[in-house]
């Protein structure tokens, strides 16, 4: 890694949170010394595992520096995981073929096996939810869409909205449709930020927050204000994010950085203590 934008940093933050939910851990390797220094200044090295740059690692070996496994154990683990994921994909593909033939029971069996092999495969939950919906088993369908959403597949809000509407539950259907619309605005905000269009990004995130306020959306807008060097607005948004998700240590870390830039050392130190407490 030789360049790090604020948008990429936001992606790392989101990925780290998803990995923690799944029981994993984010490790950044092959980091250029200049970027490594930026991560240290932001104190992200307290949350991410950071391997050295090849020219700083003995014999260019990143494995011993960045991985908790011995190389042979790591290789065995990855080989086993790849095999499970490959088998899961095979079951999902066969399940889709069975659905096309109208054999939804066989499709459900395939999707269930895919989930057993790879519980993080959100597509398997969505496809099984679709099969249950065709069979008008709406409660199981909703349960699968909900699990896919919990695991990060926000497109499943649209599928779940359709099932709620089939059940006559207009309130939940409308709520999920607002969430889908909010997701679209968030995606546009990400695109504007990548292009350096700060004001457009703020407007897109603001509309996403209006439709569906979440900690991730407040944090995303906070990062835009951070890029704009508007510490007060960034702190306000990080504070809203913390209210919605008080167990996320990253939010405290980022707000602490903003407090430091504003010169509020005592508030920054308190947020760092909160962050350290959540990491224990």
Buried (B, 14 or more C-beta within 10 A) or exposed (E): BEEBEEBEBBEBBBBBBEEBEEEEEBBBBBBBEEBBEEBEEBBBBBBBBBBBBEEEBEEEEBBEBBBEEEEEEEEEEEEEEEEBBEBBBBBBEBBBEBBEEEBBEBBBBBBBBBBEBBBBBBBBBBBBBBBBBBBEBBEBBBBBBBBBBEBBBBEBBBBBBBBBBEBEBEEBBEBBBBBBBBBBBBEBBBBBBEEEBBEBBBBBBBBBBEBBBBBBBBBBBBBBBBBBEBBEBBBBBBBBBBEBBEEBBBBBBBBBBBBBBBEBEEBBEBBBEBBEEBEE
